[in-house]
Amino acid sequence: MILDGKQLSLKIRKQVKEKTLKLIEQYNKKPHLVVILIGENPASQSYVRSKERACIKAGFESTIIKKDVDITESELIDIIENLNNDDNVHGILLQLPIPKHIDEDKVLNLINPSKDVDGFHNINIAKLNKGQEALVPCTPLGITKILEEYSIDPTGKHCVIIGRSQIVGKPMAALMLKRNSTVTICHSKTRDIRDITKQADILIVAIGRAHMVDETFVKPGAVVIDVGINRVDGVLVGDVDFDKVKDIAEYITPVPGGVGPMTIACLLENTLTCYEAIEGKNND
């Protein structure tokens, strides 16, 4: 069965919009997401445009701060601090990647954790790893919502994640542990990777290599979640070779139309969560 992230994302976005309209009446203020975009990376520009359109459709206020690639670290810090102190800003997103002369970890951790819609601040990461309520990175959050929508219970199942990034692999592991799954993380240095992935009841692939995972990686009846977005000869494809795996897996996400749309839907949810918390506190 194909796990349709596109349809689920539309459902979530509709729910967000309905809730937003009610809260705007209550607080007399729109949720406001600010995205900082540095440089001319075409993929980043495309993502940011998609986020802006989604915000506007949801009834949010959306601001994009565009800066040249030669922006200094101190200039970026000033921008973040001003946004932290602006009561009319509820969510701050620094679009990655950023130039190498800027300390990524440092600037991400300067974002107010209560406005950290990407869930990358150390405080949110620590809360997630402790199983506490936190702002969760949007892609892993979207994957958990797909599993919930299709009544796929991770309890007691072996979840294998290919990829150990802070954006997907590590937070995904924490979320699956919270859902009582047994978790293994594989990466570029893992030996005999197929022997491990073929044990997976749930296989989540976020390695960034087009069609890396074929039928030799997958146990019959597994759930396969493809996080990859790669462009090959002008066509978007995943990290999983969909045609070779779809008849082996019981459930599989397509690319496009699987995890990707869920990431933006969960960004809207996170922004709304920040808005509710901030405005609720301001109106106590």
ABEGO torsion letter per residue (X at the ends): XBBBAAAAAAAAAAAAAAAAAAAAAAAGBBBBBBBBBBEABAAAAAAAAAAAAAAAAAGBBBBBBBBBAABBAAAAAAAAAAAAABAABABBBBBOBBBAABBAAAAAAABBAAABAAGABAAAAAAAAAGBBBBBBAAAAAAAAAAAAAGBBABGBBBBBBEABAAAAAAAAAAAAAAGBBBBBBBAABBGAAAAAAABABBBBBAGBBGABBAAABBBGBBBBBABBBBBGGBBBBABBAAAAAAABABBBBOBGBAAAAAAAAAAAAAAAAAAAAAAAAAX
